[in-house]
Amino acid sequence: MNTQLVNSIIQMVRSLPEAEQKMLVKQVNQLFFQSSSHQEDSMDMRVSKDPEESIDEEAWAIWQSIGDDAVSGTLDNPSIHHDRYLYSKSL
């Protein structure tokens, strides 16, 4: 998995209020344990409500590759100065 993507997700989660962080962690843990109980030897976390639903492997590969060739940003603290950078609003 792309390290930059994982770090971005972690930063996004940490920016949430504590109650929302706990709710998100609880939901992810439920998905993980559901997945591991159905597939004990697999760490595959794709959970489908319909077991007959097929997964488009090409689309999944494209989704997983997002960010692999991303160019690093040049702005300082983009998450902190989001409005200023995007909308020219002063802080």
C-alpha positions in Angstrom: 0.0 0.0 0.0 1.2 3.5 -0.7 2.8 5.0 2.4 1.8 8.5 1.5 -1.9 7.5 1.2 -1.8 5.7 4.6 -0.2 8.7 6.2 -2.8 11.0 4.7 -5.6 8.8 6.0 -4.0 8.7 9.5 -3.7 12.6 9.5 -7.4 12.9 8.4 -8.5 10.5 11.1 -6.5 12.4 13.7 -8.1 15.7 12.6 -11.6 14.4 13.5 -13.1 15.0 16.9 -12.3 12.3 19.4 -15.8 10.9 19.4 -15.8 10.5 15.6 -12.3 8.9 15.8 -13.6 6.3 18.2 -16.6 5.6 16.1 -14.5 5.2 13.0 -12.0 2.9 14.7 -14.8 0.8 16.1 -16.3 0.4 12.6 -12.9 -0.5 11.0 -12.3 -3.0 13.8 -15.7 -4.6 13.1 -14.9 -4.9 9.4 -11.6 -6.4 10.2 -13.0 -9.0 12.6 -15.8 -9.9 10.3 -13.3 -10.4 7.5 -10.9 -12.4 9.6 -13.6 -14.6 11.0 -14.8 -15.5 7.5 -11.4 -15.8 6.0 -9.0 -16.9 8.8 -5.9 -17.0 6.7 -6.5 -13.9 4.7 -6.1 -10.2 5.6 -8.4 -9.2 2.7 -10.7 -6.5 4.1 -13.1 -6.2 1.2 -16.5 -6.8 2.7 -19.5 -7.1 0.5 -23.1 -7.1 1.6 -24.0 -9.4 -1.3 -21.7 -12.5 -1.4 -22.6 -13.0 -5.1 -21.5 -9.5 -5.9 -18.4 -9.6 -8.2 -15.5 -7.3 -7.7 -14.0 -5.7 -10.8 -10.3 -6.5 -10.3 -9.1 -3.9 -12.8 -11.1 -1.2 -11.0 -9.8 -2.4 -7.7 -6.2 -2.3 -9.0 -6.7 1.3 -10.2 -8.2 2.3 -6.9 -5.2 0.8 -5.0 -2.8 2.7 -7.3 -4.2 6.1 -6.7 -1.4 8.3 -5.3 1.4 6.0 -6.4 2.8 8.6 -8.8 1.5 11.7 -6.9 3.7 14.7 -6.8 4.6 16.1 -3.4 2.9 19.4 -2.5 4.9 22.6 -2.2 2.7 24.4 0.3 3.5 24.5 4.0 0.9 23.0 6.3 -1.8 22.5 3.6 -4.3 20.9 6.1 -3.9 23.9 8.5 -4.1 26.6 5.8 -6.7 24.8 3.6 -9.1 27.8 3.2 -6.3 30.3 2.6 -4.7 28.2 -0.1 -7.9 27.2 -1.9 -10.1 30.3 -1.4 -7.7 33.1 -0.6 -9.4 33.5 2.8 -7.4 35.0 5.6 -7.1 33.1 8.9 
